[in-house]
């Protein structure tokens, strides 16, 4: 069974889309490559969200929240949104 490892959300106001992924148990975000190339042609890398950033994203975006719940499970998603220390421990495997 194939699993969707990335989620792309196009914004209704026409601004750049956002792409999310779960990497090593942590949520990362970026602007998709076709929209994120700089003048030098480099692509913006994935950025790991802190617990505070992730919490804000989840609260304001029900689509992201549902996708994370299905991919991570409710408990892991809530844990990732609670404290930065817990998120670091989860990402480090401790």
N, CA and C atoms as an extended XYZ file, in Angstrom:
282
Properties=species:S:1:pos:R:3:atomname:S:1:resname:S:1:resid:I:1 pbc="F F F"
N         0.836       -1.179        0.000 N   UNK     1
C         0.000        0.000        0.000 CA  UNK     1
C         0.884        1.247        0.000 C   UNK     1
N         0.600        2.171       -0.900 N   UNK     2
C         1.353        3.410       -0.982 CA  UNK     2
C         0.872        4.395        0.077 C   UNK     2
N         1.803        5.097        0.660 N   UNK     3
C         1.458        6.107        1.652 CA  UNK     3
C         1.884        7.467        1.133 C   UNK     3
N         1.042        8.432        1.311 N   UNK     4
C         1.355        9.797        0.897 CA  UNK     4
C         2.289       10.410        1.941 C   UNK     4
N         3.511       10.696        1.545 N   UNK     5
C         4.480       11.227        2.503 CA  UNK     5
C         4.563       12.740        2.467 C   UNK     5
N         3.894       13.366        1.514 N   UNK     6
C         3.913       14.818        1.404 CA  UNK     6
C         2.501       15.337        1.207 C   UNK     6
N         2.289       16.548        1.681 N   UNK     7
C         1.008       17.223        1.505 CA  UNK     7
C         1.288       18.605        0.959 C   UNK     7
N         0.657       18.929       -0.154 N   UNK     8
C         0.783       20.271       -0.751 CA  UNK     8
C        -0.536       20.998       -0.548 C   UNK     8
N        -0.436       22.223       -0.033 N   UNK     9
C        -1.631       23.033        0.178 CA  UNK     9
C        -1.483       24.316       -0.626 C   UNK     9
N        -2.385       24.479       -1.612 N   UNK    10
C        -2.421       25.705       -2.403 CA  UNK    10
C        -3.282       26.720       -1.666 C   UNK    10
N        -2.803       27.926       -1.584 N   UNK    11
C        -3.520       28.968       -0.852 CA  UNK    11
C        -4.534       29.657       -1.759 C   UNK    11
N        -5.722       29.939       -1.238 N   UNK    12
C        -6.764       30.558       -2.056 CA  UNK    12
C        -6.445       31.986       -2.481 C   UNK    12
N        -5.548       32.654       -1.774 N   UNK    13
C        -5.222       34.045       -2.122 CA  UNK    13
C        -4.183       34.143       -3.239 C   UNK    13
N        -3.738       32.992       -3.756 N   UNK    14
C        -2.788       32.992       -4.854 CA  UNK    14
C        -1.326       33.078       -4.434 C   UNK    14
N        -1.057       33.208       -3.141 N   UNK    15
C         0.334       33.236       -2.694 CA  UNK    15
C         0.945       31.837       -2.817 C   UNK    15
N         2.228       31.745       -2.609 N   UNK    16
C         2.947       30.485       -2.802 CA  UNK    16
C         2.330       29.342       -1.999 C   UNK    16
N         2.263       28.176       -2.623 N   UNK    17
C         1.764       26.976       -1.952 CA  UNK    17
C         2.763       26.543       -0.884 C   UNK    17
N         2.313       25.702        0.034 N   UNK    18
C         3.181       25.133        1.055 CA  UNK    18
C         3.164       23.622        0.922 C   UNK    18
N         4.289       23.010        1.175 N   UNK    19
C         4.399       21.558        1.112 CA  UNK    19
C         4.905       21.070        2.468 C   UNK    19
N         4.240       20.052        2.994 N   UNK    20
C         4.606       19.472        4.294 CA  UNK    20
C         5.067       18.041        4.081 C   UNK    20
N         5.938       17.577        4.963 N   UNK    21
C         6.325       16.171        4.968 CA  UNK    21
C         6.675       15.755        6.390 C   UNK    21
N         6.621       14.453        6.620 N   UNK    22
C         7.051       13.888        7.895 CA  UNK    22
C         8.361       13.171        7.621 C   UNK    22
N         9.403       13.619        8.279 N   UNK    23
C        10.738       13.052        8.076 CA  UNK    23
C        11.301       12.664        9.434 C   UNK    23
N        11.586       11.390        9.610 N   UNK    24
C        12.116       10.884       10.883 CA  UNK    24
C        11.243       11.274       12.075 C   UNK    24
N         9.938       11.240       11.878 N   UNK    25
C         9.002       11.539       12.953 CA  UNK    25
C         8.768       13.015       13.215 C   UNK    25
N         9.389       13.893       12.431 N   UNK    26
C         9.224       15.334       12.606 CA  UNK    26
C         8.576       15.938       11.368 C   UNK    26
N         7.830       17.022       11.557 N   UNK    27
C         7.137       17.678       10.457 CA  UNK    27
C         8.013       18.790        9.902 C   UNK    27
N         8.136       18.792        8.581 N   UNK    28
C         8.937       19.801        7.895 CA  UNK    28
C         8.083       20.508        6.857 C   UNK    28
N         8.500       21.730        6.486 N   UNK    29
C         7.738       22.557        5.557 CA  UNK    29
C         8.682       23.196        4.547 C   UNK    29
N         8.139       23.481        3.351 N   UNK    30
C         8.884       24.261        2.356 CA  UNK    30
C         7.908       24.797        1.318 C   UNK    30
N         8.401       25.728        0.524 N   UNK    31
C         7.670       26.189       -0.643 CA  UNK    31
C         8.100       25.249       -1.767 C   UNK    31
N         7.160       24.661       -2.527 N   UNK    32
C         7.541       23.699       -3.575 CA  UNK    32
C         8.587       24.257       -4.543 C   UNK    32
N         9.429       23.387       -5.092 N   UNK    33
C        10.576       23.803       -5.913 CA  UNK    33
C        10.275       24.808       -7.014 C   UNK    33
N         9.238       24.636       -7.787 N   UNK    34
C         8.979       25.556       -8.891 CA  UNK    34
C         8.701       26.972       -8.403 C   UNK    34
N         8.309       27.113       -7.131 N   UNK    35
C         8.002       28.424       -6.581 CA  UNK    35
C         9.095       28.921       -5.639 C   UNK    35
N        10.070       28.085       -5.330 N   UNK    36
C        11.042       28.474       -4.307 CA  UNK    36
C        12.454       28.649       -4.841 C   UNK    36
N        12.629       28.631       -6.145 N   UNK    37
C        13.979       28.835       -6.648 CA  UNK    37
C        14.377       30.288       -6.477 C   UNK    37
N        15.555       30.497       -5.990 N   UNK    38
C        16.050       31.850       -5.798 CA  UNK    38
C        16.658       32.342       -7.100 C   UNK    38
N        17.128       33.562       -7.105 N   UNK    39
C        17.741       34.114       -8.318 CA  UNK    39
C        18.938       33.295       -8.771 C   UNK    39
N        19.621       32.662       -7.819 N   UNK    40
C        20.788       31.853       -8.168 CA  UNK    40
C        20.385       30.468       -8.649 C   UNK    40
N        19.078       30.156       -8.611 N   UNK    41
C        18.612       28.863       -9.074 CA  UNK    41
C        18.577       27.789       -8.006 C   UNK    41
N        18.986       28.121       -6.770 N   UNK    42
C        18.962       27.136       -5.697 CA  UNK    42
C        17.550       26.968       -5.162 C   UNK    42
N        17.251       25.769       -4.713 N   UNK    43
C        15.939       25.470       -4.154 CA  UNK    43
C        16.003       25.609       -2.632 C   UNK    43
N        14.968       26.202       -2.064 N   UNK    44
C        14.895       26.349       -0.612 CA  UNK    44
C        14.706       24.972        0.011 C   UNK    44
N        15.485       24.677        1.022 N   UNK    45
C        15.454       23.370        1.688 CA  UNK    45
C        14.253       23.240        2.608 C   UNK    45
N        14.018       22.002        3.053 N   UNK    46
C        12.982       21.728        4.034 CA  UNK    46
C        13.384       22.316        5.380 C   UNK    46
N        12.422       22.893        6.091 N   UNK    47
C        12.656       23.450        7.417 CA  UNK    47
C        11.838       22.670        8.437 C   UNK    47
N        12.477       22.220        9.500 N   UNK    48
C        11.776       21.486       10.559 CA  UNK    48
C        10.989       22.471       11.403 C   UNK    48
N         9.708       22.196       11.622 N   UNK    49
C         8.859       23.057       12.435 CA  UNK    49
C         9.092       22.791       13.921 C   UNK    49
N         9.145       23.854       14.706 N   UNK    50
C         9.202       23.692       16.153 CA  UNK    50
C         7.800       23.308       16.627 C   UNK    50
N         7.693       22.911       17.878 N   UNK    51
C         6.389       22.546       18.432 CA  UNK    51
C         5.429       23.723       18.369 C   UNK    51
N         5.905       24.914       18.655 N   UNK    52
C         5.058       26.099       18.617 CA  UNK    52
C         4.578       26.393       17.201 C   UNK    52
N         5.481       26.293       16.229 N   UNK    53
C         5.109       26.529       14.838 CA  UNK    53
C         4.107       25.480       14.366 C   UNK    53
N         4.385       24.233       14.680 N   UNK    54
C         3.497       23.149       14.268 CA  UNK    54
C         2.120       23.308       14.894 C   UNK    54
N         2.082       23.655       16.165 N   UNK    55
C         0.816       23.851       16.854 CA  UNK    55
C        -0.017       24.930       16.170 C   UNK    55
N         0.605       26.038       15.817 N   UNK    56
C        -0.094       27.121       15.124 CA  UNK    56
C        -0.611       26.690       13.766 C   UNK    56
N         0.207       25.938       13.028 N   UNK    57
C        -0.198       25.450       11.708 CA  UNK    57
C        -1.381       24.494       11.818 C   UNK    57
N        -1.319       23.588       12.794 N   UNK    58
C        -2.381       22.595       12.986 CA  UNK    58
C        -3.689       23.270       13.398 C   UNK    58
N        -3.603       24.257       14.297 N   UNK    59
C        -4.801       24.960       14.754 CA  UNK    59
C        -5.472       25.734       13.636 C   UNK    59
N        -4.693       26.318       12.744 N   UNK    60
C        -5.261       27.156       11.693 CA  UNK    60
C        -5.579       26.403       10.407 C   UNK    60
N        -5.187       25.140       10.315 N   UNK    61
C        -5.377       24.418        9.060 CA  UNK    61
C        -5.930       23.017        9.313 C   UNK    61
N        -7.251       22.844        9.204 N   UNK    62
C        -7.844       21.529        9.464 CA  UNK    62
C        -7.400       20.446        8.478 C   UNK    62
N        -7.047       20.829        7.266 N   UNK    63
C        -6.578       19.838        6.285 CA  UNK    63
C        -5.245       19.252        6.747 C   UNK    63
N        -4.345       20.110        7.174 N   UNK    64
C        -3.057       19.656        7.695 CA  UNK    64
C        -3.266       18.792        8.930 C   UNK    64
N        -4.136       19.227        9.817 N   UNK    65
C        -4.412       18.486       11.044 CA  UNK    65
C        -4.889       17.064       10.741 C   UNK    65
N        -5.839       16.932        9.835 N   UNK    66
C        -6.351       15.592        9.485 CA  UNK    66
C        -5.280       14.733        8.823 C   UNK    66
N        -4.479       15.331        7.950 N   UNK    67
C        -3.420       14.583        7.275 CA  UNK    67
C        -2.400       14.064        8.283 C   UNK    67
N        -1.994       14.936        9.223 N   UNK    68
C        -1.034       14.520       10.247 CA  UNK    68
C        -1.613       13.437       11.150 C   UNK    68
N        -2.887       13.563       11.507 N   UNK    69
C        -3.527       12.543       12.344 CA  UNK    69
C        -3.490       11.181       11.661 C   UNK    69
N        -3.745       11.165       10.360 N   UNK    70
C        -3.739        9.888        9.628 CA  UNK    70
C        -2.340        9.333        9.454 C   UNK    70
N        -1.363       10.210        9.275 N   UNK    71
C         0.012        9.756        9.030 CA  UNK    71
C         0.774        9.456       10.315 C   UNK    71
N         0.575       10.266       11.350 N   UNK    72
C         1.348       10.119       12.586 CA  UNK    72
C         0.549        9.449       13.695 C   UNK    72
N        -0.761        9.566       13.628 N   UNK    73
C        -1.611        9.159       14.734 CA  UNK    73
C        -1.856       10.359       15.637 C   UNK    73
N        -2.969       10.349       16.319 N   UNK    74
C        -3.359       11.486       17.145 CA  UNK    74
C        -2.353       11.745       18.265 C   UNK    74
N        -1.943       10.700       18.968 N   UNK    75
C        -1.029       10.880       20.102 CA  UNK    75
C         0.312       11.472       19.682 C   UNK    75
N         0.903       10.952       18.612 N   UNK    76
C         2.199       11.478       18.146 CA  UNK    76
C         2.074       12.914       17.659 C   UNK    76
N         0.951       13.229       16.991 N   UNK    77
C         0.747       14.590       16.517 CA  UNK    77
C         0.632       15.552       17.699 C   UNK    77
N        -0.158       15.173       18.703 N   UNK    78
C        -0.309       16.026       19.886 CA  UNK    78
C         1.015       16.196       20.616 C   UNK    78
N         1.767       15.117       20.718 N   UNK    79
C         3.077       15.180       21.370 CA  UNK    79
C         4.015       16.129       20.616 C   UNK    79
N         3.961       16.081       19.289 N   UNK    80
C         4.817       16.946       18.474 CA  UNK    80
C         4.443       18.418       18.625 C   UNK    80
N         3.191       18.690       18.999 N   UNK    81
C         2.721       20.070       19.145 CA  UNK    81
C         2.905       20.637       20.549 C   UNK    81
N         3.287       19.819       21.514 N   UNK    82
C         3.271       20.292       22.901 CA  UNK    82
C         4.499       21.088       23.291 C   UNK    82
N         5.645       20.466       23.423 N   UNK    83
C         6.816       21.219       23.867 CA  UNK    83
C         7.995       20.960       22.952 C   UNK    83
N         8.831       21.943       22.835 N   UNK    84
C        10.017       21.835       21.990 CA  UNK    84
C        10.928       20.725       22.481 C   UNK    84
N        11.076       20.592       23.780 N   UNK    85
C        11.953       19.558       24.346 CA  UNK    85
C        11.470       18.174       23.945 C   UNK    85
N        10.161       17.932       24.036 N   UNK    86
C         9.615       16.630       23.657 CA  UNK    86
C         9.826       16.387       22.162 C   UNK    86
N         9.661       17.433       21.345 N   UNK    87
C         9.859       17.287       19.904 CA  UNK    87
C        11.300       16.924       19.591 C   UNK    87
N        12.249       17.582       20.260 N   UNK    88
C        13.661       17.259       20.050 CA  UNK    88
C        13.946       15.817       20.442 C   UNK    88
N        13.391       15.373       21.553 N   UNK    89
C        13.601       13.996       21.995 CA  UNK    89
C        13.027       13.018       20.980 C   UNK    89
N        11.849       13.312       20.452 N   UNK    90
C        11.226       12.414       19.481 CA  UNK    90
C        12.043       12.365       18.201 C   UNK    90
N        12.554       13.502       17.768 N   UNK    91
C        13.344       13.543       16.531 CA  UNK    91
C        14.708       12.909       16.691 C   UNK    91
N        15.234       12.957       17.905 N   UNK    92
C        16.551       12.390       18.164 CA  UNK    92
C        16.473       10.905       18.442 C   UNK    92
N        15.278       10.403       18.713 N   UNK    93
C        15.111        8.992       18.997 CA  UNK    93
C        15.372        8.627       20.443 C   UNK    93
N        15.417        9.608       21.356 N   UNK    94
C        15.666        9.343       22.777 CA  UNK    94
C        14.382        9.107       23.497 C   UNK    94
